[in-house]
């Protein structure tokens, strides 16, 4: 029991520290996912050990502690927090509880709104004039921020229209648009002032600034989400639903978010939730879910509240783009160029409908920065909603038997001593094709679709050929026999013949494809094309010096050094010479020797294409054809374009070229120039 109490106390201290930083200092030092995870851990520990629950626990509190900077004001009605759910069943349970207090002959409806991620405030109007504004505070007492709130342009100082109560309380959310947040941080970088981590923190810091003029500069926004009438409001003017009250707020000149609906069926609620779960990233303000409220004011009063939240409302929150899971292993992979990449393996988690079970750790600096141990609980996200990434470690619940992740000194595949390149911040195995992992990945790349394109020759077949010692380098593939392949796993006679035929077709390929296939570090398709257009012949490339390589337009020092070092290595030089001498694969796309490309009409010309071309199976085929004739194919028309080639069903580029007096030729003329 002593250990459980210690764990509860430790979790409370951590959560209170995070709350103080978030609410008082306006800084997020942990992610929402990590905070929610730790709060749930504490909630379930206290549920099982109720004797250890204390009144100051984060599970029992509504808001935050108050600062001494502002005058304290007691709310007329408590500003409670909302009950949260992250799944549809949680909402259905809420609806079931509501129905127990509702008369069957009544029509039960719910008002659904967006849950804007901002700062909740209360504004009091008397005789239609704004007289005071306060923060939520601890739910019962808030901070007086009247002078700051008066600086927010979307909040009216005087209500307009008729039927205005003598005293009225408006509650809503103060927030900052994403676009204004980016401008603020950009300006802060120039002025060397405070940089905010997110729009919510920027809004909180701006709203509670000592200097109200700073609040005015920050372009804060306000959205009403509720209003309270006092006793003087006439019975005949009583507004019986939450939705009607919000519409009345609009008439008085108060801003209300337009994304609001009244639902009578739970499927309507779910559709509203799903709509904004998909749309939230395209909005110019942050939302973290939807709020579902009983629409009837009378039923709201009947349902009442508990100590922490109203029983008539619930926040149906979106799943965070972050998850917490347990790390169970880190494996070190050897890449095609020998770079050692650590990969973290963890208990599978689902983010945005995608199940993730591993993530790259990039390099040793990332492991040091995270201070990673096997057995840690880690925060995972999908960077750019695509690439899995480890954000940080939940250190305060680290296991006692956790094992520190240590970078290897020797290659995990061939046991070669690893060397560090401090300039590129990488650790590499320099064994080359001697290392089985590098050999496999290099050969996967060499025969891949964008390289020599040996159809049917996939990674599994290549790996099996290497494991059975039937191939050691790319040249060996050109001497494979039918019987070498037919004996492999799941390779029949027909597939064997098809692969052999496909490999022999690789004897004829373009210069740029061949350069790309060599897998020189940092030399992708674009750079391979630049190199091919510059040298024109393989002999010139392999015998080039560093000065020549540095003079290629668009090729920087690092890539020039990588190319020079590649051909300076004897094994690489000898392999390329054998490929060049024995197999003759240095031909261009159209079958015309590259040395003749300089003589073509299109060499060095900037060309744009539009329309459909009957002589080519695809636009890409025509583009490749022109590139191999030395042309530079562009996507858009500009005054620097030399030629527009058009086919059937051409588009607006035709009229643009005409307006700029650019040379225009049709497909028939183009075919005539090729023959010439």
N, C-alpha and C positions, 0 to 999 in steps of 0.2 A: 504493500500500500504506500510505503514511503517513496518508492520509485515512481509510482503513478502520480503522486502529489508533486514531486519534483518536475515531472514531465509537463503536468498541467501548468505549474508556475512558470516554467521556462517558455512554454507556448504563449501564455498571457503576456509576459514581458516583451517577447518578440513582437506580438501583434499590437500591443500598446505603443511600442516604438514606431512601428510602421504607420499606425493611425496618427500619431503626433506629427510625423514627417509629412504625411499626406494632407491632413486637415489644417495644421498650424503653420508648417513651413512651406506648404504648397509644392512638395517634392515627392515624387514616387520613387521609393528605393527598392521596391519589389513589384513584380507584375501582378495584375489582377488575379491571374490563375493561381499564383503562389499564395497570395493573401487568402483567397477563397479556400484553397486546399488546407492551409494551416488552421483557418477558422473552423472548417468542418472537422478536422482532427480534434480540436479543442471541444467542439460541441458534443461529439460522440463520447469523448473521455468523461466530460462532465455529466452526460446523460447516464453513464454507467456508474459514476461515482458522485452522486448528488451532494454528498456531505462536503465536497470540496468546492462547490459553486459559491462564488462571492459576487457582491453587487457591482464591483468595479470590473468584472470580467467583460471582455469584448463581446461575448455572446449575449450579455444582458443589457448592454448599452444601446441607445438609439443613435446618437451622433458622436460628437467629439468633445473633448475638454475645451474650455473657453480661454482666450488669451486676455492679457491685461491691457491691450492696446485700445479696446473699445468699451463704451458704456454697455452694461448688461440690461436687457429688457426681457420681461416674462411674456411669453406668447399668450394670446387670449384663448387659443385652443392648441393642445400639444401638436407639434410637427413630428409625427411618428414616421418611422421608416417602413418600407414595404416588405412583405414576405416574398421570398424569391423561389422560383422553380426553373429548372433547366430542361425539363422534358414535358411532353404533352400529358402524360399521366398525372403529373403534379398539378397542371391546370384543371384536369377533369376532377381530381379530388377536391380542389377548391370549389368548383361548380357544384359538386355533390353536397358539400357542407352548406353552401348558400341556399340550395333548394330545400333544405330541412327547415329553414326559417321563412319560407315563402309560400303564400297562399296559392293553391292550385288554379283558382279561377283568374289569377293575375297573369299578365304576360311578362315573363322574366327576360330582360335584355341587359346586355353588357356594352359599355363604351370602351372602345380600344384606342389607345394613343401610343405614340412613339415614346420610348424612354430615353430622353435626351441626356447625354453624359455631361452634366454641368453641376452648378451649385444651387441648391434649393434655397429660396428666400421667401420672406413674407412681407407684403406691402400693405399698409393701412391707408385707406382714403377716408377723409371726413369731409362731408358736404361736397364730395367730388374732387377734393384736392389731396395730393400725396402729402402725408404728415410724418410717416416714419417707415423705415425698412430695416429688417433684421435678418441675420443668417439663421439657419436651423439650430446651430449650437448643439446643446445636448438633448434637444427635442422639447424642452420646457422653457429654457432661457437661451436667448440668442444674443448676438452682438449688434449694436446699433451701427448700421452702414448707410444711413439715410443720405448723407452728403454724396457718397460714392454712387448710390443707385440713381440719384437725380442726374448724374452725368451720362446715363445710358439712354441714348436717343430713342430707342423703341419703347421706353416706359413713359407714358404720358404723365405730365405734372398735374393735369386737370382732365378729368373724364368728360366725355362729350355725350350729347343726347339727353334723354329724359329717364325718368323712373330710376334715379340713382339713390341708393340708400344713404342715410345720414352717415353711417359708418359701414365700411366694407373692407374685408380682408381678401386680398388676391395672393395666391401662392403660385409659384412658377420656378422655372429653371433659368439661371444666367449661364450663358455659354459663349464660346468664341467659334466663328467659322474656321474651317480648316485653312481656307485661302488666306484669311487675315492672320492666322497663327504662323503660317509660313513667312508672310511679309514681316511680322513682328520679330521672328528669330533671325531673319536676314538682316534687318536693321540692327538688331542687338549684336550680331557678329561684327558689323562695321563700327558700331559705337563701343564695342567691347564691354557690353553690359550683360545682365543675366540672360542665359539661354534656357528656355523652358522645355521640358521633356515631352509635353503633349498639350493639346488645346484646353483640356479640363484644368490642368495646373496653371496654365497661363491665365485663364479666366478667373480662377480662385485668387491668384496673386494680384491680379489687376483690380478685382472687386474689393479686396481688403487692403488696398494700398493706403498708407497714411495720407499721401497727397492725392486728393480727389481729381486733380487735373490729369494725373497719370491714367486714372480710370477712363476719363473722357477720350484720351488719345488711343486707347487700346481697342476700340470698336467692339464693345461687348454687345451681345444680343439677349433678348428676353422672350420667353414663351410661357404663357399662363397655362396651368393645368388644373386649377380649382379655385373656387371662391366661397367665402363664408359670409352669410348675411347675419346681421345682429337683430335683436328683438324688434327694433323700430320698423323693420320692413313689413309692409302691409300684407295681411293674409290673402287678399284678393290678387296681389301681385306675386304670390308665391310661385316660384319656378320649381316644378316637381322632379325634373331629371337633371343629371349631371351634364348631359350633352347640351340641353337647353341653357344651362348656366354658362357653359363655355361660349355658346353662340351669343349670349347676352354680353359677355365680356368683350367680344368682337365689336358689338354695337357701341360699347362705351369707349372704344378706341384702344383696347388692350390687345397685344399680339397673341394669337393662338395658332399653334401649328396646324396646317391644313390637312395633314394626314391623320384623320380621325374618323372612325365609323362606329355605328351602333349595330351590334350583332345579336341575333336571337337564337342562333344555332352554333354549336361548338366548331363545326366545320368552317364556318365563316371566320371565327377567331383564328383557327389554324392557318387558313389561307392568307389572312392579314399578316400573321407571323412570318410565314414562308416568303411572302412577297418582299418584306423588308429585310429578311435575313439575306436574300439575294441582292437587294438594292443598296444595302447600308454603305458599301464602299464607294458608291457613286454619289452619295449625298455629300453636301458641303459642311456637314456637322456630324459629330460622333453620336451614335446611338448604341446602346448595349442590350436592347430588347424592346418589348412592348409592355404597356401597363394595361391591365384589364380591370375595369371598375364596374360594380353593380350600378346600373344607370338610375334606378329609382332612389331618390333622396330619402324617402320614408323607409325603404328597406335598408339603406345604409345606416340610418339611425337605429333601426331595430337590431341589426347585426352588431353594431358597436365596434369596440377595439379591445385588444389585450394590452399588456404593458408596453409592448414594443411596436405593434403594427395594427392597422385597421383590418377587421375581418371581411370587409367588403371589397378589398382590392388585392391584386397580386401582380408581381413583376415576372413576366415570362421572358427570361433572359436568353440571349443568343449564346450558343456555345462559344467560349473564347477561342481565338485562333491559337491559343496556347494550351498545352496539356502537361500534366505532371505524371511521370512514369519512372520505373526503376531501371537503372543501367545494370546489365549483367555481364557485359564483355566489351573489350576494345580490341579489334584486330588490325594489324598493320598490313596494308595491301601494297604490292609493288606494281607500279604503273608501267605503261609502254616505254616511257623514257627513263625508267628506273626510280622515279620519284616515290618516296614512301608516304603513303596517305593513311592516317589513322581513321578507322570507321567504328562508330559507337553502335552497339546492338542493345536494344532495350525491349521491355515488355510492350507489345504492340498497342498503339493508341490510334483513335480515329479523329482526324482533323479535317473539317470541311468535306466530310463524306469519303475521305481517303485514309486507308489503314497504313500506318507508318511503323516500321520496326527497326530502322537503322538510319544513321545520319553521319555525314562526313564531319571529321573534326579538323580538317584542312592541314594543320601542321603542329609542331611541338609548342609553338607560341600559344595556340588556342588551348591546348591541354593545360599549360602553365597558368594561363589567364583564368580558366575555369576552376583550377585546383581540383581536378577530377579524380574520383576514387571509384573503383568497381563496387557496386552495391549502393551508390548514391541515388537519391531521388532527384531527377533532373527536369527542367522546364523545357518543353519542346514546342517549336512553332514551325509554320511553313513560310519561309522567307519569300516575299512576293507572292504568297498563296500557292507556291509551287515547291520550292526546295526545302526539305526538312533541315532544321537547324536547332542546335542546343543553345538556349539563351543563357542559362545559369544553373547552378546547383542549389538545392534546398539544404543548406549546410547544417541548420540547427536540428535536423532529424537524421543526421549521418549515423550509420550503424557502427558499433564498436569494432567489428571485424572487417570494416571496409579496407580495400587494398588500393594503394596509390597507383595510378597509371604511369608507367615509366616508358620512355621512348627507347627502342632497341638500339644497340651499338652495331649489330651485324644484320645483314639482310635475312629476313625470316624465311626466305625461299632457298637461297644459294649460300648463305653464311659468309658472304663477302663483307669486308669492313665498310660501313657506311660513311660517306663524306658529306659535310654540310656546305651549302652555298649560301653564305650570309647575305649576299646582294639580293638573291631571289627568295631568301628565307625558306629554303627547302633542303631536305636531306635526301640523298640519292644513292642508289646502288649502281656502281659503274661497271658491272659485269657484262652488260649488254646482252647479246643473244646466248651467252653462257648461262644466264639466269633464266630458268624455265618460265617464270612468270612474265618477264619482259619479252621473251621469245613468243609466247602465246599471244600476248596482247599486240605485239608488233605485227604478227602474221594475220591476226583478226583485222587489224587496220589496213594492212597491205592489200588484202583481197576484198575489202568492204565496198559497198555500193558507190561511195564517192571517190574511192581510189581506183583499183583495177576492175572492180565489179565482177567478181567470179560468182555468178548466181548459183545457189545451191550449196556453196562451200561456206557453211556457217561456223561459228565458234566451236560448237561441240565436235564437229568433224575434224577441224584443225587441231583441237586439243587431243583427240584420240590418235591422230596421225603422229603428233609429237610424242605422246606417251608410248606409242608402239615403235618409236624411233624410225619411222618411215620418212620423216622430213626433219631437217634441222635449220633450213633457211629458205627464203622465197624461191630460189633457183630449183630446189629439189621438187617443188610442186609441178614444174613443167616436164618432169620425167616420171611422174606417177603413172602406173599402169592400171588397166581395168581391174586386175585381180587385187591390187593394193587396196582399192576402195570397196569392192564387193564383199570383202571379209570384215568390214567394219560393222559396228552395231547399227541396225536398222537401215542399212544401205543395200538396196536391191540392184539387180543388173541394169535396169533402165536408169535409175538415179545415178549409178556409177558412171554410165556412158555420158549422161548429161553433164555431170561435174567435170569429167575429162574434157569434153567439148568446150565447156565454159572457160576452163583454165587456158586452153589453147587460144581462145578468142582474146585473152588478156595480152597476148603477144603484140597486139596492135592497140595502142592507147595514146592519149594526148600527153604532151610534155608536162602540162600543169597537173594532170592527174598523177603522173609518175612522180613528180616532185612531192605532191601531197602524200602519196602512198609511202614515201620513205620515212614519214613520221618524225621529221626534224622538229625538235622542241619549238613551240610557238609558231610554226609555219602551218597555217590553215589554208583553206581554199583560196581566200583573197590574196594572201601573200604568195602562194604557189603560182597564181596567175601573174602577179607582178614580176616574179623571178623569171617565169617562162617567157614573158613578153620582152624582158630585158636581154636575156642571154641567147635565146632562140635555139641554142644547141647545148646538149648535155655535156659535151667535152669542155665547153667554155665555163660552164657552171662548176664542174668538179675541180677544175684547175684555177678557179678564181682566187684572188687575194682579198684581204680584209678591206682594202681601200675601194676596190670595185664593188664589193657587197654593200659597203656603206653609202655608195653613190646611187643605189637603186632608189627611185622616188617612193617614199612611204615606208621604207625599211629602216628601222631604228638600229641603234648600236647593239642592243641585246640580241635581236634576231640575226643581225649580220654575224655576230660572234658565234651564235648557235650553228649557223650554216657552215661557217669556216671550221669550227671544231668538229662538226659531223664528218666532213670530207677529209679532215686531218687525221682522223682515226683510221688506222690501217685496215681494220676489219670492215668498216663501212665503205671505204674507198675501193677495196678489192671486190666487195659484193656488188657495188654499183657497176664497176668495170666489167664484171662477168655478165651481169644482166644486160649491159649495153652491147657487149661483144657477142655473146652466145645467143641471145634471144631477140635482140633488136625490138625493143619496145618503146623507142623514142620517136614514134610517129604521131602526127596530129589527128584530130577528130575526123577530118574529111579524107584521110588517106594520102594527103599531099605532104611531102617532106617539109619539115619546119623551115629549112634553109630558104625555101621559096616564098615564105609568108611575107617577107619584106617587099616583094614585087607585086603583091595584091593591091587592088584599088582601095581596099578598106583599111589597110595598115595605118594605125595611128589616128583613125577617124573616130569622132564621138558620134555614136549612132543611137537612135531611139526607134522602137518598134510600136506599131499599132495595128489592130485587126487580126484576122485569121489567115494563116498561110497554108495553101494547099500542098506545097512541096515539102512541108515538114510536119512530122507527127505531133509536135508540140512547140510552144513558144520557146521553151528551154532548149530544145534541140537546135533551133535557129540561133539562139543566143550563144550556145556553145560553138556553133559553126563560125559565127562572126568573131568570137574571141580568139579562136585558133587561126583566124586570118589576120590577127593583129588589131582588131577593132576594140574600142571601149564601149560597151553597151550600157546606156543610161536608162533610168526609169521615166524621167520627166524632161520635157522640152525647156530649153533655156536659150539665151542668145549665143551661148558657146557651142550649141549642138551643130554638128556638121551635116548630118543626113537624117531624114526621117524615111523609114521603109514602111509602106502600108500594104495591108492585104484586104480581104473582104471584111465588111462590117467594122470599118475603122472608126475610131472615136474622136474626141475633141482635140487630141494632139495634132490632128491633121490641120484644123483651122488655126491652131496656135502657131504651127510651123509656117503656115502661109503668111500669117500676120508678121512674123519675124524674118521673112525672106530666107528661110532655111531650105536647102536643096531637098526635094521630095521625089522619091522613086517608088514605083509599084513593084509587085512581086515578079512580073514578067521582065522588067528592066533589071531587077536584082539578079535573076537567074542568068540573064545575058552577060552581066558583068562578071559573074562567077566563071562562066565558060571562057570568057576572054582571058 
